């Protein structure tokens, strides 16, 4: 820092102090304390004090520690010492009260989800709230062994008491919470959206929203999230399928049409064939049974489905492939990297257009054995629940 800048800074600080009333109150308080020290020495000199240093020491002990190290005997000395003692107690109690209030305010804001989160990366966002929210949390944790409670950030506008009641439970104690509208940029920034890895948006019933309002907010949230973090993997719940196109345009990776699933489940149950029981077992409630989606060994990319089926070990059944996994942002990045190797502009444009027309997470069930496995493809398995004996051996 140059001398000129230094003196300019000092000057600015000095003039700002002159405009602050607290500065004059502090000066007056300091002047009164100095006067009291002087008065005590004048009346106690030769009686209990030998020099001016004793008066200063008496002031420091009375003001800071709250007791007398030198026992003054004159009435004026005692009165002045008492004023110093009370002033110190009042000042330090005010300071400690302010500090305690500041920490309590910070903790209260954190508990109510009003503070910006810190030191989180690759975390999971769960947006929205409704009855039975605890069950959703339990299922998320069981279905994702790689996710621990401290990696989950709840974002919703639910009553603070409801969230506090959930977080008071030992298994949910480490959950992070951000209060606010999950479709607003400010709320998402407090949840560190740019460092998040995945998000699940559920139909939000924290307020009396209509189904159209719920779906509209879901679409708006997906658009905002993808704009803030294009790499984010988004799964979103919709009531009405007419909003599906909007979510697809927002590059939402998974769309859950709850009402359609409900109608389909009811329709299959009407056949009396036990479809609902089968579907319940296939969906499962853990990460080790039912329908499982796993990575395909890199050596099998470009090979056939039949070769992959022969490679799979017993214990699970390969039923198909999930194509175009991941998100479109990464796909575009791959295409652009390929473009750097290939100067053919027409081919680059063609690749990008092809990427836009791909259906994200497109399942292909039981394809022909000569079906060629493409990049960004995963395997779909069905696996039964392990018996008690198998669990004990494991």
C-alpha positions, 0 to 999 in steps of 0.5 A: 500500500502506498503512503498516499493511499494509507493516509487517505484511508486513515483520513476516511476512517477519522472522518467516519468516526467524527460522524458516529455518535458512539465515538463521542459517547465512548470519549465521554465515558473514557474521560469520566473514567480518567477523572475517577482515577485522578479523584481516587488518587487525590483522596487516597494518596498517602493513605492507601496509595503510594503513587499514581500507579496504585490508582490505575491498578485499582481501576483495572482490577475493579473495572475488569475483574469486578473486585477491589485489590486495594481497600480504599478508605475515604468516602470519596475514594469508595464512591468513585471505586464503586462507580468504576466497579458498576461501570465495568460490570455493566459494560462487560455484561453488555458485551458478553450478552451481545456476543451470546445473542449473536451466536444464538441468532446464528444458530437459530438462523441455521436451524431455521434454514436461513443461513448459506451452507458451507463446505458441501460438495457433490451433495444431494438436494431434496426439494419440496415437502408433503405428508409422509416426508420421513418415509421419503427420506428413509427410502432415499437413504436406503436406496442410495448407500453412497449418500449419508444424511449429512450429504442431503440438503432439504429445500422447502417452505414447510413450517419450521416446526415440521422440519425441526421435528424431523431433524430432532430424530437421531437418524436425521440429525445430520440433515442440512436444511435451507428454508425458502422457495426452491425455484428461486435463485437466491434459495438455491445459491444458499444450498450451494446448487453449483456444487451439488451432484443430484436433485430430486424435486417432489410435488410440493405440498408445503402450502395450498398449491393446486396441482397446476401450481405444483407442476409449474413450480417444478418446471421453473425450478428445473430450468433455474437449476440447469441454468445455475449448474448444467452438470446437475442430475435432476429427477422431478415429479409431475402430476400432469403429463402436459408439463412433460415437454417443458421438463424435457426442454429444461433437460430434466434427466428423469421425469416421474409422472405420479398420476400416470403410475397410479392409474396404471397400477390400479388398472393392472391390479383390476386384472386379478393377476397380482401385478401390483405385488410383482411391481412392489417387489421390483421397485423394492425399498433398498439398493440390493434387490428389485430392479438394479441399474449398474455400470457396464464394463468398459470392455463391453462397450461396442460389443453385443447384448448377447456377449454381455448376457453371457458374461453376467454372473448368476444371482441376478438376471439381465433384462435390458439396457438403459441408454443415454444415461448421464445428462445432456451437458456432459454429452455436449461436452463430449461432442465438443471435445470430439470436435477439437479432434475433427475439423469437419464442421458439418459432422460436428453440427450433426453430432450436436443435433443428434444429441438434442434428439436423444431420449435421456435414460432410454430403457431397451428391454430384452433386445436381440442378442446382436444389439450393439451396446453404445457408450453411455449405456448401463445394464438393467438387472432384476435381483431377489432379496437375499435370504437370512442365511445369505445375509449372515454369510455376507 
